[in-house]
Amino acid sequence: MEKLFDTLQCPEELEVGFAVFYLKDKANLWWATMRERQHELGFDWGRLKELIKDHFYPVPLQKAKKNEIM
């Protein structure tokens, strides 16, 4: 997404809306329940990425993958 934002010179205030446009299936359903969070102070593309990562790539799985690499 960052590459697309850069290419299109997307203003920061539009990044979340632009990114969620591309969500599909389970991610799109998840966003429907999270949509109101976009109005929180400081909610931006970085925060959306964190929430997506935490939900769809939980910490135990992240740790397991990290241990595989090491």
mmCIF file as Biopython writes it, N, C-alpha, C and O atoms, coordinates in Angstrom:
data_model
#
loop_
_atom_site.group_PDB
_atom_site.id
_atom_site.type_symbol
_atom_site.label_atom_id
_atom_site.label_alt_id
_atom_site.label_comp_id
_atom_site.label_asym_id
_atom_site.label_entity_id
_atom_site.label_seq_id
_atom_site.pdbx_PDB_ins_code
_atom_site.Cartn_x
_atom_site.Cartn_y
_atom_site.Cartn_z
_atom_site.occupancy
_atom_site.B_iso_or_equiv
_atom_site.auth_seq_id
_atom_site.auth_asym_id
_atom_site.pdbx_PDB_model_num
ATOM 1   N N  . MET A ? 1  ? 0.818   -1.184  0.000  1.0 0.0 1  A 1 
ATOM 2   C CA . MET A ? 1  ? 0.000   0.000   0.000  1.0 0.0 1  A 1 
ATOM 3   C C  . MET A ? 1  ? 0.868   1.255   0.000  1.0 0.0 1  A 1 
ATOM 4   O O  . MET A ? 1  ? 0.545   2.238   -0.667 1.0 0.0 1  A 1 
ATOM 5   N N  . GLU A ? 2  ? 1.970   1.220   0.749  1.0 0.0 2  A 1 
ATOM 6   C CA . GLU A ? 2  ? 2.818   2.411   0.790  1.0 0.0 2  A 1 
ATOM 7   C C  . GLU A ? 2  ? 3.315   2.788   -0.606 1.0 0.0 2  A 1 
ATOM 8   O O  . GLU A ? 2  ? 3.374   3.966   -0.960 1.0 0.0 2  A 1 
ATOM 9   N N  . LYS A ? 3  ? 3.665   1.784   -1.379 1.0 0.0 3  A 1 
ATOM 10  C CA . LYS A ? 3  ? 4.133   2.036   -2.740 1.0 0.0 3  A 1 
ATOM 11  C C  . LYS A ? 3  ? 3.032   2.711   -3.561 1.0 0.0 3  A 1 
ATOM 12  O O  . LYS A ? 3  ? 3.292   3.641   -4.324 1.0 0.0 3  A 1 
ATOM 13  N N  . LEU A ? 4  ? 1.819   2.235   -3.393 1.0 0.0 4  A 1 
ATOM 14  C CA . LEU A ? 4  ? 0.683   2.824   -4.096 1.0 0.0 4  A 1 
ATOM 15  C C  . LEU A ? 4  ? 0.418   4.250   -3.608 1.0 0.0 4  A 1 
ATOM 16  O O  . LEU A ? 4  ? 0.163   5.146   -4.412 1.0 0.0 4  A 1 
ATOM 17  N N  . PHE A ? 5  ? 0.479   4.457   -2.285 1.0 0.0 5  A 1 
ATOM 18  C CA . PHE A ? 5  ? 0.301   5.801   -1.746 1.0 0.0 5  A 1 
ATOM 19  C C  . PHE A ? 5  ? 1.328   6.761   -2.338 1.0 0.0 5  A 1 
ATOM 20  O O  . PHE A ? 5  ? 1.001   7.879   -2.736 1.0 0.0 5  A 1 
ATOM 21  N N  . ASP A ? 6  ? 2.580   6.299   -2.387 1.0 0.0 6  A 1 
ATOM 22  C CA . ASP A ? 6  ? 3.650   7.153   -2.933 1.0 0.0 6  A 1 
ATOM 23  C C  . ASP A ? 6  ? 3.426   7.444   -4.410 1.0 0.0 6  A 1 
ATOM 24  O O  . ASP A ? 6  ? 3.551   8.583   -4.857 1.0 0.0 6  A 1 
ATOM 25  N N  . THR A ? 7  ? 3.096   6.405   -5.153 1.0 0.0 7  A 1 
ATOM 26  C CA . THR A ? 7  ? 2.900   6.567   -6.595 1.0 0.0 7  A 1 
ATOM 27  C C  . THR A ? 7  ? 1.768   7.541   -6.898 1.0 0.0 7  A 1 
ATOM 28  O O  . THR A ? 7  ? 1.875   8.379   -7.794 1.0 0.0 7  A 1 
ATOM 29  N N  . LEU A ? 8  ? 0.692   7.421   -6.144 1.0 0.0 8  A 1 
ATOM 30  C CA . LEU A ? 8  ? -0.482  8.269   -6.379 1.0 0.0 8  A 1 
ATOM 31  C C  . LEU A ? 8  ? -0.416  9.588   -5.622 1.0 0.0 8  A 1 
ATOM 32  O O  . LEU A ? 8  ? -1.312  10.425  -5.734 1.0 0.0 8  A 1 
ATOM 33  N N  . GLN A ? 9  ? 0.652   9.766   -4.851 1.0 0.0 9  A 1 
ATOM 34  C CA . GLN A ? 9  ? 0.806   10.951  -4.009 1.0 0.0 9  A 1 
ATOM 35  C C  . GLN A ? 9  ? -0.451  11.158  -3.155 1.0 0.0 9  A 1 
ATOM 36  O O  . GLN A ? 9  ? -1.005  12.254  -3.072 1.0 0.0 9  A 1 
ATOM 37  N N  . CYS A ? 10 ? -0.871  10.063  -2.532 1.0 0.0 10 A 1 
ATOM 38  C CA . CYS A ? 10 ? -2.087  10.046  -1.723 1.0 0.0 10 A 1 
ATOM 39  C C  . CYS A ? 10 ? -1.872  10.848  -0.438 1.0 0.0 10 A 1 
ATOM 40  O O  . CYS A ? 10 ? -0.927  10.577  0.303  1.0 0.0 10 A 1 
ATOM 41  N N  . PRO A ? 11 ? -2.726  11.820  -0.169 1.0 0.0 11 A 1 
ATOM 42  C CA . PRO A ? 11 ? -2.621  12.572  1.089  1.0 0.0 11 A 1 
ATOM 43  C C  . PRO A ? 11 ? -2.852  11.642  2.287  1.0 0.0 11 A 1 
ATOM 44  O O  . PRO A ? 11 ? -3.684  10.737  2.216  1.0 0.0 11 A 1 
ATOM 45  N N  . GLU A ? 12 ? -2.131  11.858  3.370  1.0 0.0 12 A 1 
ATOM 46  C CA . GLU A ? 12 ? -2.237  11.000  4.549  1.0 0.0 12 A 1 
ATOM 47  C C  . GLU A ? 12 ? -3.665  10.840  5.043  1.0 0.0 12 A 1 
ATOM 48  O O  . GLU A ? 12 ? -4.053  9.759   5.487  1.0 0.0 12 A 1 
ATOM 49  N N  . GLU A ? 13 ? -4.442  11.898  4.968  1.0 0.0 13 A 1 
ATOM 50  C CA . GLU A ? 13 ? -5.814  11.823  5.495  1.0 0.0 13 A 1 
ATOM 51  C C  . GLU A ? 13 ? -6.722  10.916  4.663  1.0 0.0 13 A 1 
ATOM 52  O O  . GLU A ? 13 ? -7.820  10.580  5.105  1.0 0.0 13 A 1 
ATOM 53  N N  . LEU A ? 14 ? -6.290  10.521  3.483  1.0 0.0 14 A 1 
ATOM 54  C CA . LEU A ? 14 ? -7.089  9.623   2.640  1.0 0.0 14 A 1 
ATOM 55  C C  . LEU A ? 14 ? -6.579  8.184   2.641  1.0 0.0 14 A 1 
ATOM 56  O O  . LEU A ? 14 ? -7.224  7.306   2.068  1.0 0.0 14 A 1 
ATOM 57  N N  . GLU A ? 15 ? -5.440  7.928   3.271  1.0 0.0 15 A 1 
ATOM 58  C CA . GLU A ? 15 ? -4.822  6.603   3.201  1.0 0.0 15 A 1 
ATOM 59  C C  . GLU A ? 15 ? -5.700  5.500   3.780  1.0 0.0 15 A 1 
ATOM 60  O O  . GLU A ? 15 ? -5.816  4.435   3.175  1.0 0.0 15 A 1 
ATOM 61  N N  . VAL A ? 16 ? -6.320  5.728   4.933  1.0 0.0 16 A 1 
ATOM 62  C CA . VAL A ? 16 ? -7.156  4.686   5.544  1.0 0.0 16 A 1 
ATOM 63  C C  . VAL A ? 16 ? -8.320  4.336   4.620  1.0 0.0 16 A 1 
ATOM 64  O O  . VAL A ? 16 ? -8.559  3.161   4.343  1.0 0.0 16 A 1 
ATOM 65  N N  . GLY A ? 17 ? -9.032  5.329   4.152  1.0 0.0 17 A 1 
ATOM 66  C CA . GLY A ? 17 ? -10.164 5.080   3.258  1.0 0.0 17 A 1 
ATOM 67  C C  . GLY A ? 17 ? -9.745  4.367   1.991  1.0 0.0 17 A 1 
ATOM 68  O O  . GLY A ? 17 ? -10.448 3.482   1.502  1.0 0.0 17 A 1 
ATOM 69  N N  . PHE A ? 18 ? -8.611  4.751   1.467  1.0 0.0 18 A 1 
ATOM 70  C CA . PHE A ? 18 ? -8.093  4.129   0.255  1.0 0.0 18 A 1 
ATOM 71  C C  . PHE A ? 18 ? -7.736  2.677   0.521  1.0 0.0 18 A 1 
ATOM 72  O O  . PHE A ? 18 ? -8.056  1.802   -0.284 1.0 0.0 18 A 1 
ATOM 73  N N  . ALA A ? 19 ? -7.073  2.410   1.648  1.0 0.0 19 A 1 
ATOM 74  C CA . ALA A ? 19 ? -6.647  1.053   1.987  1.0 0.0 19 A 1 
ATOM 75  C C  . ALA A ? 19 ? -7.841  0.134   2.228  1.0 0.0 19 A 1 
ATOM 76  O O  . ALA A ? 19 ? -7.859  -0.995  1.738  1.0 0.0 19 A 1 
ATOM 77  N N  . VAL A ? 20 ? -8.838  0.606   2.978  1.0 0.0 20 A 1 
ATOM 78  C CA . VAL A ? 20 ? -9.969  -0.272  3.288  1.0 0.0 20 A 1 
ATOM 79  C C  . VAL A ? 20 ? -10.793 -0.595  2.045  1.0 0.0 20 A 1 
ATOM 80  O O  . VAL A ? 20 ? -11.522 -1.587  2.026  1.0 0.0 20 A 1 
ATOM 81  N N  . PHE A ? 21 ? -10.686 0.214   1.032  1.0 0.0 21 A 1 
ATOM 82  C CA . PHE A ? 21 ? -11.361 -0.078  -0.232 1.0 0.0 21 A 1 
ATOM 83  C C  . PHE A ? 21 ? -10.900 -1.419  -0.795 1.0 0.0 21 A 1 
ATOM 84  O O  . PHE A ? 21 ? -11.664 -2.113  -1.466 1.0 0.0 21 A 1 
ATOM 85  N N  . TYR A ? 22 ? -9.652  -1.779  -0.520 1.0 0.0 22 A 1 
ATOM 86  C CA . TYR A ? 22 ? -9.076  -3.014  -1.048 1.0 0.0 22 A 1 
ATOM 87  C C  . TYR A ? 22 ? -9.286  -4.233  -0.161 1.0 0.0 22 A 1 
ATOM 88  O O  . TYR A ? 22 ? -8.895  -5.336  -0.544 1.0 0.0 22 A 1 
ATOM 89  N N  . LEU A ? 23 ? -9.889  -4.070  1.010  1.0 0.0 23 A 1 
ATOM 90  C CA . LEU A ? 23 ? -10.132 -5.216  1.887  1.0 0.0 23 A 1 
ATOM 91  C C  . LEU A ? 23 ? -11.192 -6.127  1.269  1.0 0.0 23 A 1 
ATOM 92  O O  . LEU A ? 23 ? -12.158 -5.661  0.666  1.0 0.0 23 A 1 
ATOM 93  N N  . LYS A ? 24 ? -10.991 -7.428  1.432  1.0 0.0 24 A 1 
ATOM 94  C CA . LYS A ? 24 ? -11.920 -8.416  0.882  1.0 0.0 24 A 1 
ATOM 95  C C  . LYS A ? 24 ? -12.267 -9.460  1.932  1.0 0.0 24 A 1 
ATOM 96  O O  . LYS A ? 24 ? -11.553 -9.623  2.921  1.0 0.0 24 A 1 
ATOM 97  N N  . ASP A ? 25 ? -13.340 -10.144 1.714  1.0 0.0 25 A 1 
ATOM 98  C CA . ASP A ? 25 ? -13.755 -11.303 2.490  1.0 0.0 25 A 1 
ATOM 99  C C  . ASP A ? 25 ? -13.695 -11.038 4.000  1.0 0.0 25 A 1 
ATOM 100 O O  . ASP A ? 25 ? -14.318 -10.095 4.489  1.0 0.0 25 A 1 
ATOM 101 N N  . LYS A ? 26 ? -12.942 -11.870 4.742  1.0 0.0 26 A 1 
ATOM 102 C CA . LYS A ? 26 ? -12.901 -11.742 6.198  1.0 0.0 26 A 1 
ATOM 103 C C  . LYS A ? 26 ? -12.381 -10.385 6.644  1.0 0.0 26 A 1 
ATOM 104 O O  . LYS A ? 26 ? -12.846 -9.832  7.641  1.0 0.0 26 A 1 
ATOM 105 N N  . ALA A ? 27 ? -11.422 -9.854  5.912  1.0 0.0 27 A 1 
ATOM 106 C CA . ALA A ? 27 ? -10.876 -8.542  6.279  1.0 0.0 27 A 1 
ATOM 107 C C  . ALA A ? 27 ? -11.943 -7.462  6.129  1.0 0.0 27 A 1 
ATOM 108 O O  . ALA A ? 27 ? -12.025 -6.552  6.953  1.0 0.0 27 A 1 
ATOM 109 N N  . ASN A ? 28 ? -12.743 -7.556  5.103  1.0 0.0 28 A 1 
ATOM 110 C CA . ASN A ? 28 ? -13.812 -6.585  4.895  1.0 0.0 28 A 1 
ATOM 111 C C  . ASN A ? 28 ? -14.878 -6.698  5.989  1.0 0.0 28 A 1 
ATOM 112 O O  . ASN A ? 28 ? -15.384 -5.683  6.468  1.0 0.0 28 A 1 
ATOM 113 N N  . LEU A ? 29 ? -15.218 -7.920  6.382  1.0 0.0 29 A 1 
ATOM 114 C CA . LEU A ? 29 ? -16.177 -8.112  7.478  1.0 0.0 29 A 1 
ATOM 115 C C  . LEU A ? 29 ? -15.602 -7.582  8.791  1.0 0.0 29 A 1 
ATOM 116 O O  . LEU A ? 29 ? -16.308 -6.944  9.573  1.0 0.0 29 A 1 
ATOM 117 N N  . TRP A ? 30 ? -14.325 -7.849  9.024  1.0 0.0 30 A 1 
ATOM 118 C CA . TRP A ? 30 ? -13.657 -7.340  10.222 1.0 0.0 30 A 1 
ATOM 119 C C  . TRP A ? 30 ? -13.713 -5.813  10.242 1.0 0.0 30 A 1 
ATOM 120 O O  . TRP A ? 30 ? -14.004 -5.220  11.281 1.0 0.0 30 A 1 
ATOM 121 N N  . TRP A ? 31 ? -13.440 -5.182  9.119  1.0 0.0 31 A 1 
ATOM 122 C CA . TRP A ? 31 ? -13.443 -3.725  9.060  1.0 0.0 31 A 1 
ATOM 123 C C  . TRP A ? 31 ? -14.833 -3.175  9.367  1.0 0.0 31 A 1 
ATOM 124 O O  . TRP A ? 31 ? -14.952 -2.110  9.973  1.0 0.0 31 A 1 
ATOM 125 N N  . ALA A ? 32 ? -15.871 -3.874  8.965  1.0 0.0 32 A 1 
ATOM 126 C CA . ALA A ? 32 ? -17.229 -3.410  9.249  1.0 0.0 32 A 1 
ATOM 127 C C  . ALA A ? 32 ? -17.453 -3.269  10.751 1.0 0.0 32 A 1 
ATOM 128 O O  . ALA A ? 32 ? -18.219 -2.408  11.183 1.0 0.0 32 A 1 
ATOM 129 N N  . THR A ? 33 ? -16.794 -4.105  11.550 1.0 0.0 33 A 1 
ATOM 130 C CA . THR A ? 33 ? -16.928 -4.015  13.003 1.0 0.0 33 A 1 
ATOM 131 C C  . THR A ? 33 ? -15.967 -2.990  13.613 1.0 0.0 33 A 1 
ATOM 132 O O  . THR A ? 33 ? -16.162 -2.549  14.746 1.0 0.0 33 A 1 
ATOM 133 N N  . MET A ? 34 ? -14.942 -2.618  12.865 1.0 0.0 34 A 1 
ATOM 134 C CA . MET A ? 34 ? -13.916 -1.700  13.359 1.0 0.0 34 A 1 
ATOM 135 C C  . MET A ? 34 ? -14.057 -0.285  12.804 1.0 0.0 34 A 1 
ATOM 136 O O  . MET A ? 34 ? -13.352 0.625   13.240 1.0 0.0 34 A 1 
ATOM 137 N N  . ARG A ? 35 ? -14.930 -0.103  11.882 1.0 0.0 35 A 1 
ATOM 138 C CA . ARG A ? 35 ? -15.055 1.141   11.122 1.0 0.0 35 A 1 
ATOM 139 C C  . ARG A ? 35 ? -15.088 2.406   11.989 1.0 0.0 35 A 1 
ATOM 140 O O  . ARG A ? 35 ? -14.492 3.419   11.623 1.0 0.0 35 A 1 
ATOM 141 N N  . GLU A ? 36 ? -15.768 2.356   13.115 1.0 0.0 36 A 1 
ATOM 142 C CA . GLU A ? 36 ? -15.897 3.538   13.969 1.0 0.0 36 A 1 
ATOM 143 C C  . GLU A ? 36 ? -14.555 3.986   14.547 1.0 0.0 36 A 1 
ATOM 144 O O  . GLU A ? 36 ? -14.402 5.148   14.923 1.0 0.0 36 A 1 
ATOM 145 N N  . ARG A ? 37 ? -13.586 3.079   14.621 1.0 0.0 37 A 1 
ATOM 146 C CA . ARG A ? 37 ? -12.276 3.421   15.184 1.0 0.0 37 A 1 
ATOM 147 C C  . ARG A ? 37 ? -11.555 4.458   14.339 1.0 0.0 37 A 1 
ATOM 148 O O  . ARG A ? 37 ? -10.669 5.159   14.828 1.0 0.0 37 A 1 
ATOM 149 N N  . GLN A ? 38 ? -11.936 4.555   13.067 1.0 0.0 38 A 1 
ATOM 150 C CA . GLN A ? 38 ? -11.252 5.508   12.200 1.0 0.0 38 A 1 
ATOM 151 C C  . GLN A ? 38 ? -11.457 6.956   12.649 1.0 0.0 38 A 1 
ATOM 152 O O  . GLN A ? 38 ? -10.740 7.853   12.205 1.0 0.0 38 A 1 
ATOM 153 N N  . HIS A ? 39 ? -12.421 7.178   13.516 1.0 0.0 39 A 1 
ATOM 154 C CA . HIS A ? 39 ? -12.686 8.528   14.001 1.0 0.0 39 A 1 
ATOM 155 C C  . HIS A ? 39 ? -11.905 8.853   15.276 1.0 0.0 39 A 1 
ATOM 156 O O  . HIS A ? 39 ? -11.974 9.974   15.780 1.0 0.0 39 A 1 
ATOM 157 N N  . GLU A ? 40 ? -11.159 7.867   15.797 1.0 0.0 40 A 1 
ATOM 158 C CA . GLU A ? 40 ? -10.352 8.103   16.991 1.0 0.0 40 A 1 
ATOM 159 C C  . GLU A ? 40 ? -9.192  9.038   16.648 1.0 0.0 40 A 1 
ATOM 160 O O  . GLU A ? 40 ? -8.657  9.013   15.539 1.0 0.0 40 A 1 
ATOM 161 N N  . LEU A ? 41 ? -8.824  9.846   17.609 1.0 0.0 41 A 1 
ATOM 162 C CA . LEU A ? 41 ? -7.706  10.760  17.440 1.0 0.0 41 A 1 
ATOM 163 C C  . LEU A ? 41 ? -6.431  9.963   17.138 1.0 0.0 41 A 1 
ATOM 164 O O  . LEU A ? 41 ? -6.098  9.021   17.857 1.0 0.0 41 A 1 
ATOM 165 N N  . GLY A ? 42 ? -5.744  10.335  16.099 1.0 0.0 42 A 1 
ATOM 166 C CA . GLY A ? 42 ? -4.491  9.683   15.742 1.0 0.0 42 A 1 
ATOM 167 C C  . GLY A ? 42 ? -4.631  8.417   14.924 1.0 0.0 42 A 1 
ATOM 168 O O  . GLY A ? 42 ? -3.632  7.771   14.607 1.0 0.0 42 A 1 
ATOM 169 N N  . PHE A ? 43 ? -5.858  8.051   14.577 1.0 0.0 43 A 1 
ATOM 170 C CA . PHE A ? 43 ? -6.040  6.838   13.773 1.0 0.0 43 A 1 
ATOM 171 C C  . PHE A ? 43 ? -5.580  7.141   12.350 1.0 0.0 43 A 1 
ATOM 172 O O  . PHE A ? 43 ? -6.091  8.050   11.696 1.0 0.0 43 A 1 
ATOM 173 N N  . ASP A ? 44 ? -4.615  6.371   11.890 1.0 0.0 44 A 1 
ATOM 174 C CA . ASP A ? 44 ? -4.064  6.577   10.559 1.0 0.0 44 A 1 
ATOM 175 C C  . ASP A ? 44 ? -3.706  5.239   9.942  1.0 0.0 44 A 1 
ATOM 176 O O  . ASP A ? 44 ? -4.022  4.185   10.494 1.0 0.0 44 A 1 
ATOM 177 N N  . TRP A ? 45 ? -3.051  5.286   8.805  1.0 0.0 45 A 1 
ATOM 178 C CA . TRP A ? 45 ? -2.664  4.074   8.099  1.0 0.0 45 A 1 
ATOM 179 C C  . TRP A ? 45 ? -1.771  3.195   8.983  1.0 0.0 45 A 1 
ATOM 180 O O  . TRP A ? 45 ? -1.921  1.973   8.985  1.0 0.0 45 A 1 
ATOM 181 N N  . GLY A ? 46 ? -0.861  3.794   9.719  1.0 0.0 46 A 1 
ATOM 182 C CA . GLY A ? 46 ? 0.016   3.026   10.606 1.0 0.0 46 A 1 
ATOM 183 C C  . GLY A ? 46 ? -0.771  2.264   11.653 1.0 0.0 46 A 1 
ATOM 184 O O  . GLY A ? 46 ? -0.486  1.097   11.922 1.0 0.0 46 A 1 
ATOM 185 N N  . ARG A ? 47 ? -1.762  2.919   12.245 1.0 0.0 47 A 1 
ATOM 186 C CA . ARG A ? 47 ? -2.602  2.259   13.257 1.0 0.0 47 A 1 
ATOM 187 C C  . ARG A ? 47 ? -3.444  1.162   12.633 1.0 0.0 47 A 1 
ATOM 188 O O  . ARG A ? 47 ? -3.620  0.101   13.233 1.0 0.0 47 A 1 
ATOM 189 N N  . LEU A ? 48 ? -3.966  1.397   11.442 1.0 0.0 48 A 1 
ATOM 190 C CA . LEU A ? 48 ? -4.751  0.373   10.752 1.0 0.0 48 A 1 
ATOM 191 C C  . LEU A ? 48 ? -3.886  -0.856  10.485 1.0 0.0 48 A 1 
ATOM 192 O O  . LEU A ? 48 ? -4.341  -1.985  10.668 1.0 0.0 48 A 1 
ATOM 193 N N  . LYS A ? 49 ? -2.647  -0.644  10.055 1.0 0.0 49 A 1 
ATOM 194 C CA . LYS A ? 49 ? -1.740  -1.773  9.817  1.0 0.0 49 A 1 
ATOM 195 C C  . LYS A ? 49 ? -1.518  -2.573  11.097 1.0 0.0 49 A 1 
ATOM 196 O O  . LYS A ? 49 ? -1.512  -3.804  11.065 1.0 0.0 49 A 1 
ATOM 197 N N  . GLU A ? 50 ? -1.335  -1.883  12.219 1.0 0.0 50 A 1 
ATOM 198 C CA . GLU A ? 50 ? -1.149  -2.568  13.508 1.0 0.0 50 A 1 
ATOM 199 C C  . GLU A ? 50 ? -2.367  -3.428  13.849 1.0 0.0 50 A 1 
ATOM 200 O O  . GLU A ? 50 ? -2.228  -4.585  14.247 1.0 0.0 50 A 1 
ATOM 201 N N  . LEU A ? 51 ? -3.550  -2.858  13.691 1.0 0.0 51 A 1 
ATOM 202 C CA . LEU A ? 51 ? -4.775  -3.588  14.020 1.0 0.0 51 A 1 
ATOM 203 C C  . LEU A ? 51 ? -4.958  -4.805  13.124 1.0 0.0 51 A 1 
ATOM 204 O O  . LEU A ? 51 ? -5.362  -5.870  13.590 1.0 0.0 51 A 1 
ATOM 205 N N  . ILE A ? 52 ? -4.665  -4.646  11.850 1.0 0.0 52 A 1 
ATOM 206 C CA . ILE A ? 52 ? -4.777  -5.772  10.918 1.0 0.0 52 A 1 
ATOM 207 C C  . ILE A ? 52 ? -3.787  -6.864  11.304 1.0 0.0 52 A 1 
ATOM 208 O O  . ILE A ? 52 ? -4.134  -8.044  11.355 1.0 0.0 52 A 1 
ATOM 209 N N  . LYS A ? 53 ? -2.562  -6.459  11.572 1.0 0.0 53 A 1 
ATOM 210 C CA . LYS A ? 53 ? -1.526  -7.433  11.951 1.0 0.0 53 A 1 
ATOM 211 C C  . LYS A ? 53 ? -1.916  -8.170  13.229 1.0 0.0 53 A 1 
ATOM 212 O O  . LYS A ? 53 ? -1.795  -9.393  13.300 1.0 0.0 53 A 1 
ATOM 213 N N  . ASP A ? 54 ? -2.381  -7.437  14.234 1.0 0.0 54 A 1 
ATOM 214 C CA . ASP A ? 54 ? -2.759  -8.048  15.505 1.0 0.0 54 A 1 
ATOM 215 C C  . ASP A ? 54 ? -3.927  -9.016  15.344 1.0 0.0 54 A 1 
ATOM 216 O O  . ASP A ? 54 ? -3.969  -10.061 15.993 1.0 0.0 54 A 1 
ATOM 217 N N  . HIS A ? 55 ? -4.863  -8.665  14.486 1.0 0.0 55 A 1 
ATOM 218 C CA . HIS A ? 55 ? -6.045  -9.513  14.326 1.0 0.0 55 A 1 
ATOM 219 C C  . HIS A ? 55 ? -5.787  -10.730 13.436 1.0 0.0 55 A 1 
ATOM 220 O O  . HIS A ? 55 ? -6.186  -11.845 13.771 1.0 0.0 55 A 1 
ATOM 221 N N  . PHE A ? 56 ? -5.128  -10.513 12.320 1.0 0.0 56 A 1 
ATOM 222 C CA . PHE A ? 56 ? -4.971  -11.586 11.348 1.0 0.0 56 A 1 
ATOM 223 C C  . PHE A ? 56 ? -3.641  -12.327 11.452 1.0 0.0 56 A 1 
ATOM 224 O O  . PHE A ? 56 ? -3.444  -13.359 10.809 1.0 0.0 56 A 1 
ATOM 225 N N  . TYR A ? 57 ? -2.734  -11.796 12.261 1.0 0.0 57 A 1 
ATOM 226 C CA . TYR A ? 57 ? -1.420  -12.408 12.452 1.0 0.0 57 A 1 
ATOM 227 C C  . TYR A ? 57 ? -1.063  -12.255 13.926 1.0 0.0 57 A 1 
ATOM 228 O O  . TYR A ? 57 ? -0.173  -11.481 14.278 1.0 0.0 57 A 1 
ATOM 229 N N  . PRO A ? 58 ? -1.773  -13.011 14.801 1.0 0.0 58 A 1 
ATOM 230 C CA . PRO A ? 58 ? -1.648  -12.824 16.244 1.0 0.0 58 A 1 
ATOM 231 C C  . PRO A ? 58 ? -0.220  -13.043 16.763 1.0 0.0 58 A 1 
ATOM 232 O O  . PRO A ? 58 ? 0.589   -13.729 16.139 1.0 0.0 58 A 1 
ATOM 233 N N  . VAL A ? 59 ? 0.059   -12.442 17.916 1.0 0.0 59 A 1 
ATOM 234 C CA . VAL A ? 59 ? 1.394   -12.459 18.507 1.0 0.0 59 A 1 
ATOM 235 C C  . VAL A ? 59 ? 1.977   -13.871 18.636 1.0 0.0 59 A 1 
ATOM 236 O O  . VAL A ? 59 ? 3.139   -14.062 18.278 1.0 0.0 59 A 1 
ATOM 237 N N  . PRO A ? 60 ? 1.229   -14.876 19.132 1.0 0.0 60 A 1 
ATOM 238 C CA . PRO A ? 60 ? 1.822   -16.220 19.224 1.0 0.0 60 A 1 
ATOM 239 C C  . PRO A ? 60 ? 2.310   -16.746 17.860 1.0 0.0 60 A 1 
ATOM 240 O O  . PRO A ? 60 ? 3.351   -17.399 17.776 1.0 0.0 60 A 1 
ATOM 241 N N  . LEU A ? 61 ? 1.559   -16.458 16.819 1.0 0.0 61 A 1 
ATOM 242 C CA . LEU A ? 61 ? 1.981   -16.876 15.485 1.0 0.0 61 A 1 
ATOM 243 C C  . LEU A ? 61 ? 3.204   -16.088 15.033 1.0 0.0 61 A 1 
ATOM 244 O O  . LEU A ? 61 ? 4.103   -16.646 14.405 1.0 0.0 61 A 1 
ATOM 245 N N  . GLN A ? 62 ? 3.245   -14.801 15.346 1.0 0.0 62 A 1 
ATOM 246 C CA . GLN A ? 62 ? 4.408   -13.980 15.016 1.0 0.0 62 A 1 
ATOM 247 C C  . GLN A ? 62 ? 5.656   -14.532 15.696 1.0 0.0 62 A 1 
ATOM 248 O O  . GLN A ? 62 ? 6.713   -14.634 15.073 1.0 0.0 62 A 1 
ATOM 249 N N  . LYS A ? 63 ? 5.532   -14.889 16.979 1.0 0.0 63 A 1 
ATOM 250 C CA . LYS A ? 63 ? 6.667   -15.433 17.724 1.0 0.0 63 A 1 
ATOM 251 C C  . LYS A ? 63 ? 7.108   -16.773 17.159 1.0 0.0 63 A 1 
ATOM 252 O O  . LYS A ? 63 ? 8.304   -17.035 17.034 1.0 0.0 63 A 1 
ATOM 253 N N  . ALA A ? 64 ? 6.147   -17.618 16.817 1.0 0.0 64 A 1 
ATOM 254 C CA . ALA A ? 64 ? 6.481   -18.931 16.250 1.0 0.0 64 A 1 
ATOM 255 C C  . ALA A ? 64 ? 7.241   -18.761 14.932 1.0 0.0 64 A 1 
ATOM 256 O O  . ALA A ? 64 ? 8.220   -19.466 14.686 1.0 0.0 64 A 1 
ATOM 257 N N  . LYS A ? 65 ? 6.802   -17.845 14.102 1.0 0.0 65 A 1 
ATOM 258 C CA . LYS A ? 65 ? 7.474   -17.596 12.835 1.0 0.0 65 A 1 
ATOM 259 C C  . LYS A ? 65 ? 8.873   -17.033 13.066 1.0 0.0 65 A 1 
ATOM 260 O O  . LYS A ? 65 ? 9.814   -17.390 12.358 1.0 0.0 65 A 1 
ATOM 261 N N  . LYS A ? 66 ? 9.008   -16.154 14.054 1.0 0.0 66 A 1 
ATOM 262 C CA . LYS A ? 66 ? 10.307  -15.567 14.373 1.0 0.0 66 A 1 
ATOM 263 C C  . LYS A ? 66 ? 11.272  -16.659 14.826 1.0 0.0 66 A 1 
ATOM 264 O O  . LYS A ? 66 ? 12.444  -16.655 14.448 1.0 0.0 66 A 1 
ATOM 265 N N  . ASN A ? 67 ? 10.778  -17.596 15.638 1.0 0.0 67 A 1 
ATOM 266 C CA . ASN A ? 67 ? 11.616  -18.696 16.097 1.0 0.0 67 A 1 
ATOM 267 C C  . ASN A ? 67 ? 12.022  -19.616 14.967 1.0 0.0 67 A 1 
ATOM 268 O O  . ASN A ? 67 ? 13.110  -20.189 15.005 1.0 0.0 67 A 1 
ATOM 269 N N  . GLU A ? 68 ? 11.173  -19.773 13.961 1.0 0.0 68 A 1 
ATOM 270 C CA . GLU A ? 68 ? 11.521  -20.599 12.795 1.0 0.0 68 A 1 
ATOM 271 C C  . GLU A ? 68 ? 12.714  -19.998 12.056 1.0 0.0 68 A 1 
ATOM 272 O O  . GLU A ? 68 ? 13.590  -20.719 11.578 1.0 0.0 68 A 1 
ATOM 273 N N  . ILE A ? 69 ? 12.735  -18.689 11.973 1.0 0.0 69 A 1 
ATOM 274 C CA . ILE A ? 69 ? 13.793  -17.990 11.242 1.0 0.0 69 A 1 
ATOM 275 C C  . ILE A ? 69 ? 15.120  -18.099 11.981 1.0 0.0 69 A 1 
ATOM 276 O O  . ILE A ? 69 ? 16.175  -18.243 11.364 1.0 0.0 69 A 1 
ATOM 277 N N  . MET A ? 70 ? 15.059  -18.031 13.295 1.0 0.0 70 A 1 
ATOM 278 C CA . MET A ? 70 ? 16.294  -18.030 14.091 1.0 0.0 70 A 1 
ATOM 279 C C  . MET A ? 70 ? 16.746  -19.421 14.300 1.0 0.0 70 A 1 
ATOM 280 O O  . MET A ? 70 ? 17.769  -19.647 14.945 1.0 0.0 70 A 1 
#
